[in-house]
Each structure stands twice: as C-alpha cells, then as structure tokens.
Amino acid sequence: MMRISGLSAGYGAGDVLHSVDITAPAGELTVILGANGSGKSTLFRTVSGVLRPTAGRVEFEGEETTRSRPAAIVRRGLAHCPEGRHLFPRMSVEKNLMLGAYVGRRDKRRVRELLGRTYDLFPVLQDKSHQDAGSLSGGQQQMVAIGRALMSDPKMLILDEPSMGLAPLITQQVFDAIVGINQEGIGVLLAEQNARSALKIASTGYVLAEGRVVLSGAASDLADDPAVQQAYLGV
C-alpha cells in the first residue's frame, strides 16, 4: 500500500532522514522502532505531506504523493495521528472527533457511521462526548486523537508514539484498540519506543537510527535479534 524510496528530509540546512526505504503492505501493521531523535516523527510528517522531502518519493496505493498537500493525502485514505495528541482542550470530545471528518463532511450518513464506529472502539468517549477534551485523562485524550484520525475513514493510519506517557494498563488498552483497527482491514504504520509491545502486534518492523534504516524484517525476527534486544528490549 505504501512504498517509501530513498526518502531524505529535514529542517533548515540539514537532513534528519537519509535515503530511507520502507514498505508498509496493505492491511498489515508495520512498526518503526527508534530512540528519540532517530527520525520517526520526521518520517511521518514527510509521508503525510506536512514536511517536504529533499529527495526520494512516497507512493500510496500506486500513486505518488511525495509533494501532495496534506488534505489531498487524507482524501486518498492516509490519516496521521501525531505525537502529543494536539487536541483542542476547550472543545468537546465529539467536536474534536468531528474535525477528523472534515474531508468527508458532505456524506453525513457516512460521518454518523464513522462516529458510531469510533464510539464502539472507545466506549468511554461516548460517555464523555460532551465534556471538554482537556478534562480527560491522558489515555482518554489519546483515544480521542486516534478516533479523530479514524473519522477521516482511512485505508492506512499513521500512529506516532501512541503509548507515550501512559500507564501500563492504559497502554495495553490502546494497543488492543490498535489491533482492533488493524483487524478491520486498516493498515497501520506505528512508531513506538515500547518495542516489546509493538513487536508483539506487528507483522513487519524497521529500526531507525540517526535517520537511517539499520534493521528491517519480520517483527518476530526483530524481537529475536540480539541488537534489537540489547537496544530496545533490555535483554
């Protein structure tokens, strides 16, 4: 579904990514591992059109999207849930969710279906739908952020560090939801520092270091790789 070839990107004079090659198959869960500063967020910003690359290309469902605008990329079926959630804290949960449906707002019936699907996935959000998003716990806010991305009806969902700052029990709930999303046929491209949990649910993985892919393969193989174990799994 997504093919990233020779992608370089950065800020100002210097590149953060250096000739990155990644393939994320349709309907599968692909994980990107890496420490802070390895380039995961830069990669996702570039893929979603927020940041322009300095070299390389991105293809989504066979069409090049390298220099497409973010809204056009969302319309093609790629949604980005960024690190840090970026909610509107004084708006209600439901209004935050509805912002994600902007590109398909004319199909009101489908928007209602998507809202229902989001509430089925995260029942607590329906109970708190009229509360300000800023009044929710960190885990509930992360659910709103994921739900907002799902409201665009994506074929692939990019998730940037969804477990960051969450308690272990809440992290497990978020990962369970990610598995549920993937089982609906939505491809997932997941960046995570929680390597152990991410590799358990992924089919394929890549390891970024200093903006370069240094390891890749089946998630089960990466989990058994001594370099990954030492760097990310505490083995």
Secondary structure, DSSP 8 states (H G I E B T S, - for coil): -EEEEEEEEEETTEEEEEEEEEEE-TT-EEEEE--TTSSHHHHHHHHTTSS--SEEEEEETTEE-TT--HHHHHHTTEEEE-TT----TTSBHHHHHHHTTGGGTT-HHHHHHHHHHHHHH-HHHHHTTTSBGGGS-HHHHHHHHHHHHHTT--SEEEEESTTTT--HHHHHHHHHHHHHHHHTT-EEEEEES-HHHHHHH-SEEEEEETTEEEEEEEHHHHHH-HHHIIIII--
